[in-house]
Amino acid sequence: MTSFLTWSDEGQGDEKGKGAATTVIHDVVIRDGLIVDGNGGRPYVGQVGISGRRISYVGSQKVEGDRYLDARGLMISPGFIDLHTHSDFTLLLDGRAASKIMQGVTTEIIGNCGVSVAPLRGAGREVAAEEAMIHGAEELMDWETLDQYFERLEEARPALNVGALMGHGVLRAAVVGLESRPASSDELELMGELLQEGLNQGAWGLSAGLFYAPGSFASGEEMTALCTQLARSGALYTCHIRDESNQVQQALQDFLDLTLRTGVRSQLSHIKAETRMAWGWARRMIEQVEDAHQQGAQVAADLYPYRASATSLSGNLLSLSRWAEEGGRSGLLERLTQPPLRQQIELEIATCIERRGGPHRILISRYPPNSNWVGRTLGDLCRQEKKEAHQVVAAMLEESDGACICFDMIEEDIQEFLLQPWVAVASDGRAVSTNNALRWGSPHPRSFGAFPRVLSEYVRHLQLLDWGDAIRKMTSLPAERLGLADRGRLEAGLYADLVLFDPQRIADKSTYSNPYAYPEGISEVMVNGVLVVEEGRLTGARPGQILRRIR
């Protein structure tokens, strides 16, 4: 069915005024759409009333409004909540959040994988600046605390709602620096004070990137102390675990043991079994999580629905050489000038490349010194440069830490994870755009299409999930994980964050070769009762709110 949508003033005037004393008149009534309320139930034809910023009616009964929106042939869903994003700096540069809004995301949680916008002090500023430099936003970093960042974000007027996590990597660097050593008792106390400051200013919890330096330098005792503090406050702990490849089961068990030991509510970031050494391990990992559930662990996970991962060159291809990153980028560059150390680094890079399937399975997505290399495989560059892959990567790292996309997962594992009721959908992407300074390199398509992809591929085509299950994974499940009580469901009294889409047409259009493409089939997106997408186009409205956790 072809979607159509029309605004109407039908019902206004003298006739509608009859019985006004007993009849509730909603500001807007969305009529005759298929309601998917976010709780996991089956869709039903009904009406949604909106008054001000909130939902004022959901049900099958006809109700009256000042304006009507015809949603026949469309599904009406809560706005999608992206639990794992890296839009910390892109939202300051362009508050429209186009690539997220156009795929139905109405709330983003920033500060993931241990990298956050606060506290920007000491070496913590250096760690955060590595993220900011991707889009040239480092000159904007004139704040130190989360409160001060939120002030800057409010000036940028985001189109969607934004909540934040404190990042363990930034927190550790701010106190310990970039050294590979245990934190002292005094340093642990100061880290706890800075974490508490962030929680008091509205952070929803703490994220860790134990896969990356400097998070990889943290001891179990350090993480136990911080997670015990989180558990006392009821805040969330999210984690990119220490390994997602051949050691993923041990890394997952360490994460689960920490959850059980401290009682913290925890979220496994972008659950995956990557590289051929771990292919087929999804079932074992699921059993580990379910065993922890039986022991009382409050643990869940999120997932992006793609076979390719993406991160910085150093993140992906120095994963066996975190020792070489002690001291930050300057420390790495110094070691690359020393032949014995360079040889060791290159050997470990070669092992990483092989584990990820070889240079032909690694796509360069960003490399500032040479934009002509973007969109090409590492294998192509090796042939061009007449060098081995590990030599090319080492030479690239000397110039700049770009980014790459690695095709290192299998579909069977993705589907196994996605079927689990405790796995939410998240993008692990950024809010970017097709037509301004945020158009950089060749990004992973998840920034444009993660949520529509689940609905088109895993609901409509493969029928792996039904509509209610899939929408729950995008709405009420992430809201419940955060503790966000007033969003994520279609229910009277909650904020009016909504998505209207054609279930027969919704599809992601972003690809690895052409990532800058918005999805199709999404007609309207509403944030806090205001249309930010109308008839498939951005309206320019920016009604997003800063979401602060209140204890």
Long-range contacts (C-beta under 8 A, 24 or more apart in sequence): 1-73, 1-502, 1-504, 2-73, 2-502, 3-73, 3-74, 3-501, 3-502, 3-505, 3-521, 3-523, 4-70, 4-72, 4-73, 5-69, 5-70, 5-71, 5-74, 5-500, 5-523, 5-524, 5-535, 6-69, 6-70, 7-67, 7-68, 7-69, 8-67, 8-68, 8-69, 8-70, 9-66, 9-67, 9-68, 10-68, 11-64, 11-65, 11-68, 12-66, 16-64, 23-64, 24-49, 24-56, 24-57, 24-63, 24-64, 25-64, 25-65, 25-66, 26-50, 26-51, 26-56, 26-57, 26-63, 26-64, 26-65, 26-66, 27-51, 27-52, 27-56, 27-65, 27-66, 27-67, 27-529, 28-65, 28-66, 28-67, 28-68, 28-69, 28-529, 29-57, 29-63, 29-64, 29-65, 29-67, 29-68, 29-69, 30-68, 30-69, 30-71, 30-76, 30-498, 30-500, 31-62, 31-68, 31-69, 31-70, 31-71, 31-72, 32-70, 32-71, 32-72, 33-71, 33-72, 33-74, 33-75, 33-76, 33-500, 34-74, 34-75, 34-76, 34-503, 35-75, 35-76, 35-490, 36-75, 36-76, 36-77, 36-467, 36-468, 36-471, 36-490, 37-78, 37-489, 37-490, 37-491, 38-77, 38-78, 38-471, 38-472, 38-475, 38-476, 38-488, 38-489, 38-490, 39-468, 39-472, 39-476, 39-489, 40-468, 40-469, 40-471, 40-472, 40-476, 41-468, 42-466, 42-467, 42-468, 43-75, 43-467, 43-468, 46-76, 48-76, 48-490, 48-498, 49-492, 50-496, 50-498, 50-526, 50-529, 51-529, 52-529, 53-495, 53-496, 53-528, 53-529, 53-530, 53-543, 54-492, 54-493, 54-494, 54-495, 54-496, 54-529, 55-490, 55-491, 55-492, 55-493, 55-494, 55-495, 55-496, 56-492, 57-492, 58-490, 58-491, 58-492, 69-500, 69-524, 71-500, 73-502, 74-500, 74-501, 74-502, 74-503, 74-523, 75-467, 75-500, 75-501, 75-502, 75-503, 76-490, 76-498, 76-499, 76-500, 77-104, 77-471, 77-474, 77-475, 77-490, 77-498, 77-499, 77-500, 77-501, 78-471, 78-475, 78-476, 78-487, 78-488, 78-489, 78-490, 78-497, 78-498, 78-499, 79-104, 79-105, 79-106, 79-107, 79-475, 79-487, 79-497, 79-498, 79-499, 79-525, 79-526, 79-527, 80-104, 80-105, 80-106, 80-107, 80-425, 80-451, 80-474, 80-475, 80-499, 81-105, 81-106, 81-107, 81-109, 81-474, 81-475, 81-478, 81-479, 81-482, 81-484, 81-487, 81-488, 82-107, 82-108, 82-109, 82-426, 82-427, 82-450, 82-451, 82-478, 83-109, 83-267, 83-302, 83-424, 83-426, 83-478, 83-481, 83-482, 84-109, 84-112, 84-238, 84-269, 84-270, 84-302, 84-304, 84-426, 84-427, 84-428, 85-109, 85-110, 85-112, 85-426, 85-427, 85-428, 85-429, 85-430, 85-431, 86-110, 86-112, 86-113, 86-115, 86-131, 86-428, 86-429, 86-430, 87-162, 87-430, 87-431, 88-115, 88-116, 88-117, 88-128, 88-131, 88-132, 88-164, 89-117, 89-131, 89-132, 89-134, 89-135, 89-137, 89-140, 90-135, 90-137, 90-430, 90-431, 90-432, 90-438, 91-153, 91-156, 91-158, 91-162, 91-431, 92-137, 92-140, 92-152, 92-153, 92-156, 93-135, 93-137, 93-140, 93-156, 93-437, 93-438, 94-156, 94-431, 94-432, 94-433, 94-436, 94-437, 94-438, 95-156, 95-157, 95-158, 95-159, 95-542, 95-544, 96-159, 96-433, 96-538, 96-540, 96-542, 97-158, 97-159, 97-160, 97-431, 97-544, 98-431, 98-432, 98-433, 98-434, 98-518, 98-538, 99-429, 99-430, 99-431, 99-432, 99-433, 99-434, 99-447, 99-448, 99-518, 100-160, 100-427, 100-429, 100-431, 100-447, 101-159, 101-160, 101-431, 101-525, 101-527, 101-532, 101-533, 101-538, 102-448, 102-518, 102-519, 102-522, 102-525, 102-533, 102-538, 103-448, 103-449, 103-450, 103-451, 103-452, 103-508, 103-518, 103-519, 103-522, 104-451, 104-452, 104-474, 104-499, 104-501, 104-522, 104-525, 105-160, 105-427, 105-451, 106-160, 106-161, 106-487, 106-497, 106-498, 106-499, 106-525, 106-526, 106-527, 107-160, 107-161, 107-162, 107-163, 107-484, 107-487, 107-497, 107-547, 108-160, 108-161, 108-162, 108-163, 108-431, 109-162, 109-163, 109-164, 109-165, 109-204, 109-478, 109-482, 110-162, 110-163, 110-164, 110-165, 111-164, 111-165, 111-166, 111-167, 111-203, 111-207, 112-165, 112-167, 112-207, 112-209, 112-238, 112-240, 112-269, 112-428, 113-167, 113-169, 113-207, 113-208, 113-209, 113-211, 113-212, 113-240, 113-269, 114-167, 114-168, 114-169, 114-170, 114-207, 114-208, 114-209, 114-210, 114-212, 114-215, 114-240, 115-167, 115-169, 115-170, 115-207, 115-209, 116-164, 116-165, 116-166, 116-167, 116-170, 116-171, 116-207, 117-143, 117-146, 117-149, 117-164, 118-143, 118-144, 118-145, 118-146, 118-148, 118-149, 118-166, 118-170, 118-198, 119-144, 119-145, 119-146, 119-170, 119-171, 119-174, 119-194, 119-197, 119-198, 120-144, 120-170, 120-174, 121-174, 122-173, 122-174, 122-175, 122-177, 123-173, 123-174, 123-177, 123-178, 123-214, 123-328, 124-170, 124-171, 124-172, 124-173, 124-174, 124-175, 125-174, 126-173, 126-178, 126-328, 127-167, 127-169, 127-170, 127-173, 127-178, 127-214, 127-328, 128-167, 128-170, 130-312, 130-329, 130-401, 134-366, 134-403, 134-440, 135-437, 135-438, 135-440, 136-437, 145-197, 145-198, 145-201, 146-197, 146-198, 146-201, 146-202, 146-203, 147-201, 147-202, 150-201, 150-202, 150-546, 150-548, 153-546, 154-546, 157-542, 157-544, 158-542, 158-544, 159-527, 159-532, 159-538, 159-541, 159-542, 159-543, 159-544, 160-431, 160-527, 160-532, 160-544, 161-487, 161-497, 161-527, 161-528, 161-544, 161-545, 161-546, 161-547, 162-544, 162-545, 162-546, 162-547, 163-202, 163-204, 163-482, 163-484, 163-546, 163-547, 163-548, 163-549, 164-202, 164-203, 164-204, 165-203, 165-204, 165-205, 165-206, 165-207, 165-236, 165-238, 166-194, 166-195, 166-198, 166-199, 166-203, 166-205, 166-206, 166-207, 167-206, 167-207, 167-208, 167-209, 168-206, 168-207, 168-208, 168-209, 168-215, 168-218, 168-223, 168-226, 169-208, 169-209, 169-212, 169-213, 169-214, 169-215, 171-195, 171-206, 172-214, 172-215, 172-217, 172-218, 172-222, 173-214, 176-214, 176-217, 177-214, 178-213, 178-214, 178-325, 178-326, 178-327, 178-328, 178-331, 179-214, 179-217, 179-326, 179-327, 180-213, 180-214, 180-217, 180-322, 180-323, 180-326, 181-217, 182-219, 182-221, 182-222, 183-218, 183-219, 183-222, 188-222, 188-225, 191-222, 191-225, 191-226, 192-225, 192-226, 192-229, 195-226, 195-229, 195-230, 196-229, 199-233, 199-235, 199-549, 199-551, 201-548, 202-546, 202-547, 202-548, 202-549, 202-550, 203-235, 203-549, 204-235, 204-236, 204-482, 204-483, 204-547, 204-549, 205-230, 205-235, 205-236, 205-237, 205-238, 205-265, 205-549, 206-230, 206-235, 206-236, 206-237, 206-238, 207-237, 207-238, 207-239, 207-240, 207-269, 208-237, 208-238, 208-239, 208-240, 209-239, 209-240, 210-239, 210-240, 210-241, 210-242, 210-251, 211-240, 211-241, 211-242, 211-243, 211-244, 211-315, 211-319, 212-240, 212-315, 212-322, 213-322, 213-325, 213-326, 213-328, 214-325, 216-242, 216-322, 217-322, 217-326, 220-254, 220-258, 223-258, 224-258, 224-261, 224-262, 227-258, 227-259, 227-262, 227-264, 227-266, 228-262, 228-263, 228-264, 230-262, 230-264, 230-265, 231-262, 231-263, 231-264, 231-265, 233-551, 234-265, 234-483, 234-551, 235-265, 235-549, 236-264, 236-265, 236-266, 236-267, 236-481, 236-482, 236-483, 237-264, 237-265, 237-266, 237-267, 238-266, 238-267, 238-268, 238-269, 239-266, 239-267, 239-268, 239-269, 240-269, 240-270, 241-268, 241-269, 243-319, 244-272, 244-273, 244-274, 244-278, 244-309, 245-274, 245-275, 245-277, 245-278, 245-319, 245-355, 246-275, 246-277, 246-278, 246-355, 248-272, 248-273, 248-274, 248-278, 248-281, 248-285, 249-281, 249-284, 249-285, 249-288, 252-285, 252-288, 252-289, 253-288, 256-288, 256-289, 256-291, 256-292, 256-297, 256-299, 259-292, 259-297, 259-298, 259-299, 260-292, 260-295, 260-296, 260-297, 263-298, 264-298, 265-298, 265-299, 265-481, 266-297, 266-298, 266-299, 266-300, 267-299, 267-300, 267-301, 267-302, 267-481, 268-299, 268-300, 268-301, 268-302, 269-301, 269-302, 269-428, 270-302, 270-303, 270-304, 270-426, 270-428, 271-301, 271-302, 271-303, 271-417, 271-423, 272-303, 272-309, 272-409, 272-413, 272-414, 272-417, 273-409, 273-413, 274-309, 274-356, 274-406, 274-408, 274-409, 275-355, 275-356, 275-357, 275-408, 276-355, 276-357, 276-408, 277-355, 279-409, 279-410, 279-413, 280-410, 280-412, 280-413, 281-413, 282-412, 282-413, 282-414, 282-416, 282-417, 283-416, 285-417, 286-416, 286-417, 286-420, 289-420, 289-422, 293-422, 299-422, 300-422, 300-423, 300-424, 300-477, 300-481, 301-417, 301-420, 301-422, 301-423, 301-424, 302-423, 302-424, 302-425, 302-426, 302-478, 303-414, 303-417, 303-418, 303-423, 303-424, 303-425, 303-426, 304-425, 304-426, 304-427, 304-428, 304-429, 304-446, 304-450, 305-414, 305-418, 305-425, 305-446, 305-450, 305-453, 305-454, 305-457, 305-458, 306-409, 306-414, 306-444, 306-445, 306-446, 306-450, 306-453, 307-407, 307-408, 307-409, 307-410, 307-411, 307-414, 308-363, 308-405, 308-406, 308-407, 308-408, 308-409, 308-444, 308-512, 309-405, 309-406, 309-408, 309-409, 310-365, 310-403, 310-404, 310-405, 310-406, 310-428, 310-443, 310-444, 310-446, 311-403, 311-404, 312-401, 312-402, 312-403, 312-404, 313-393, 313-396, 313-397, 313-401, 313-402, 313-403, 313-404, 314-397, 314-401, 316-352, 316-356, 316-362, 316-404, 316-406, 317-349, 317-352, 317-353, 317-362, 317-393, 317-404, 318-345, 318-348, 318-349, 318-352, 318-397, 319-352, 320-348, 320-349, 320-351, 320-352, 321-345, 321-348, 321-349, 329-401, 332-397, 333-398, 336-394, 336-397, 336-398, 342-394, 345-394, 346-390, 346-391, 346-394, 347-390, 349-389, 349-390, 349-393, 349-394, 350-388, 350-389, 350-390, 353-378, 353-389, 353-390, 353-393, 355-408, 356-406, 356-407, 356-408, 357-406, 357-407, 357-408, 358-389, 359-389, 361-406, 361-407, 361-408, 362-404, 362-405, 362-406, 362-407, 363-404, 363-405, 363-406, 363-407, 363-442, 363-512, 364-402, 364-403, 364-404, 364-442, 365-402, 365-403, 365-404, 365-405, 365-441, 365-442, 365-443, 365-444, 366-402, 366-403, 366-440, 366-441, 366-442, 366-443, 367-396, 367-400, 367-402, 367-403, 367-441, 368-400, 368-402, 369-396, 369-399, 369-400, 371-441, 374-441, 374-442, 375-442, 375-513, 378-404, 402-441, 403-441, 405-442, 405-444, 405-512, 415-458, 415-462, 415-464, 418-454, 418-458, 418-464, 418-465, 418-473, 419-464, 419-465, 421-469, 422-477, 423-473, 424-473, 424-474, 424-477, 424-478, 424-481, 425-450, 425-451, 425-454, 425-470, 425-473, 425-474, 426-450, 426-478, 427-451, 434-516, 434-517, 434-518, 439-516, 442-512, 442-515, 443-515, 444-512, 444-515, 445-508, 445-510, 445-511, 445-512, 445-515, 447-510, 447-515, 448-508, 448-509, 448-510, 448-515, 448-516, 448-517, 448-518, 448-519, 449-508, 449-509, 449-510, 449-517, 449-519, 450-508, 452-501, 452-506, 452-507, 452-508, 452-519, 452-520, 452-521, 452-522, 453-507, 453-508, 455-501, 455-503, 455-506, 456-506, 456-507, 456-508, 456-521, 457-508, 460-503, 460-504, 460-506, 467-503, 482-549, 483-549, 484-547, 495-528, 495-529, 496-526, 496-528, 496-529, 497-526, 497-527, 497-528, 498-524, 498-525, 498-526, 499-524, 499-525, 499-526, 500-524, 500-525
